[in-house]
């Protein structure tokens, strides 16, 4: 048998508890719908918050690594472009050497040929010294042991490419002086010009090899970028499944708890009014 009591109104307490639960659920749904996220604080899903932050760390690292790889491509393309100009000049120098090897030219003619060769060698030296990327010297030999590019979210995910020097003497076996020699002989005769052709051929081979190395690295970076973008995309999708709000579910829940809140408030009013019937006992 239920006791008549004024101090303890169980109907009002139950209605109040239901109203509190409905109001809390409604506030949660509103927060999720306004932010687009299922997890807005650690209280929403402590384990999920840990997972999403760890995924965010990797995603942001991968996105930066993609930009790093693009910068690495720009660096190598700059170096390869410089070598293209060196290639062009070496081909012209070889053309001049072939011309000077012909017996129809005089010593004075070869002096003029040698002068152009000298200027081309000077420009090769200048390109090797002055070519920079973001104020970094590129092809003067400072990166011959390798320049390292960060291509991942973790500190071990790197790629190293050796950028060789184009020094005339050490790399290309050419001597820059007013006489310009081939095998110790000044380029004043057809024989010395013939010897110089072999020297130029060796230099062209060196530049071709270097350009091939950079081109292969650039192509490799294309694949690295594609792979990192794929990983970042799928990680973002996985993170979204944990963190993002389901708008269909949340709007349905919001409509439900709004009705429950209105009903619980109405029942609370009824429960409070029901105790007024006890006053009739005093009449």
N, C-alpha and C positions, 0 to 999 in steps of 0.2 A: 504493500500500500504506500502510495506517495504521500509524504508529509507536506502539509501546507507551511511554507516558509517565506519570510520576507527578506531575510538577510542573504540567503543563497538562492539566486534565480538561475536555475540550471538551463532553462530555455534561452535566457539572455546570454549566458556564458557560451553555450554551444553556437548560438548565432553570431556572437562576437568573434569566436575563434574561426568560424567559417568565413566571416567577412575579412578577417586579417589574412587568411590563406589566399582568398580570392584576390585581395588587393595586392599582395606580394607577387602572386603569379602574373597579375596584370602589369605591374611595374616591370617585371622581368621581360615580358613580351614586348612592352613599349621600348625598353632599352635595346633589345635585340633588333626590333624593327627600325629604330632610329639610327643605330650604328651599322646595321647589316652584319653584325657579328653575333654568333652564339655565345662566345666566351668574351665577356667584357671585364671580368675580374677573375682572380684566382678562385673565388667562391663559386663561380659558375661551373668550373671543371678544372680542378687542380692538376690532374694528370694531363688533360688536354692542353692546358696552358704551357706546361713544360714541353710537350711535344711540338706545339706550334712555334714556340720561341727557338727551339733547336732547329727546326726546319727553316725558320726565317733567317737564322744565322747562315745556314748553308746556301739558301737562295740568294741572299745579298752578296755573299762571297762569290758565288758563281756568276752573278750579273756583273760584278766588278772584274772578275777574271775574263769575261767576254770582252769587256772594254780594254783590259790589259792586252789580250790577244790581238785586238784591232790595232792598238798602239804598236805592238811588236811587228805587225805586218807593215805599218807605215814606216817604222824604223828600217826594216829590211828592204822595203821598196825604195826608200831613199838611197840606201847603200847600193842596191842593184842599179838604180837609175844613174848614179855617179859612175859606176863601172861601165855602163852602156856608153857614156861619153868617152871614157878611157878607151874602150873598145874601138870606137869610131876613130879616135886619134891614132891608135896603134895601127889600124888598117891603113890610114893615110900615110903613116910613117913607113909601113911596109911597101906601099905603092911607090913612095919616093925612093926607097932603097932599090926596088926593082928598076926604077927609071935610071938611077945613078949607076946601076950595074952594067948598063949598056955601054958598049965601047965607043959610041958616037958622041959622047959628051967629054968636054975638056975638064981639066982640074978646076977652072973657074966656075964652070957650070955646077960642079959638085959642091963647091963652096956655097952656092945659092941654095942647093938642095939641103945641104947640111944646116943652113941657117933656119930653114923651116922646121926641120926635124928638131933642132934645138928648142925652138919656141914651143913645139908640141910637147916635148919632154918637160919643159918648164910648167906648162899648164897641167900636165899630169901630176907633177909635184904639188902644185897649188891646190888642185882638187883633193888630193890626199890629205893635205894639211887643213884646209878650210871647210871641208864638208862636215857639218854638225847637225845634230838632231836634238832639239831642246837643250842647246848649249853643251851637248855631249859630243866629243870627237868620235868619229865613226870609223874611218878607214885609214887612220895613221898608225895603227898597231896597238892601241890601248885596249882593244877588245879581241885581240888575237887569241887569248886564252879562253874566250867565251863570254857572252853576255847572257844573263839568266832572265827569263820571263816567267812571271807567276801566272800559271794557267789553271788554277783551281781554288777551291775554298780553303784548302789545307796547305800548311807550309811546305809539304814535300811534293806538291804537285807543280813542278817547274819544267821548263824546257830551256836548254842552253844551246846557243848557236855561236860558232866562232866567226868573227868578222875580221878577215885578214887585212893586213896592211897592203897598200899599193905603192910602197916605197920603190923608187926607181932602182936603187942599187940592191937592196936586200930582197925585195919581192920580185922585181921584174928583170933583174940583172942588166939594167941599163945605167950608163954613166952620163951624168949631166955636166958637161963642160963645153967650152967654146969649140974644142976640136971634135968632140963626140967620137968615141972609139968603138971598135968591134974587135974583140980578142986582142986588145992592146994596139991596134992599128987605127990611125986617124982616117976618117972617111974622106979620103981624097982620091981613091982609085976605084976602078971597077971591082977589083978583087975584094977590097975592104967593104964595099957596099954589099957584095954577095955574102960575106960573112955576117954582115949586119942583118940580112934577111933572116938567117937562122936565129939570131938573138931576138928579133921581133916576133918570130913564130913562137918561141918559148914564152915570151911575155903574153902573147895573145892566148896561148893555152892556159896560162895561169889565171888570167882574167876570166876566161870562159869557165874554168873550173869553179872559181869563186861565185860567179853569177849563177851557175847551176846549183851550188849549195844554198844560196839565198832563195832562189826560186822554189826549190824543194821545201825549204822551211816555210815559205809563204803558203804553199799549197797545203802543207801539214797543218798550219794554223787555221786554214779554212775548215778542215775536218774537226779540229779541236773546238772551234767556235760552235759549229753545228752540234757537236756532242754536248757541250756545256749548256747550250740553249735548250736542248731536249731534256736534259736532267733538271734544269731549273723549271721548265714548264710542267713536268710531271710532279716535281716536288710542290710546286705552287698549287696544283690540283689536289694533291693529298692534304696539304695544309688547309685548303679551303673546305674540304669535307669535314675536317675537325673543327675549324674555327668559325666558318660562315654560318649565318642564320638561314634556316629553311623558311622562306617567307610564307609559303602556303600553310605550313604547320603553325607558324607563329600568329598569322592573322586569324586562323581558325581558333587557336587557343585564346587569343585576345577577345574574340566575340563570345566565347564560352564563359570566360571569367567575368566579363562585364555583366552578363546575365546573372551569374552566380552572386556577384557582389550586390547587384540590385535586390536579388531575392533574399540574401542574408541580411541586408539592411532592413528590408520590410519585415522579416521574421524577428529581428531584434526589436523593432518598434512594437510588434505584437506581443513579444515576451515581456517587455517592460510594462505594457498596458494590462497584461493578464493579472498582475499582482494587485491591481487596483480593486479586483473583485473581492479581495479579502476584507476590504473596508465594510462590505455589507454585513459582515458578522457583528459589527459594533452597533448596528442600527436596531 
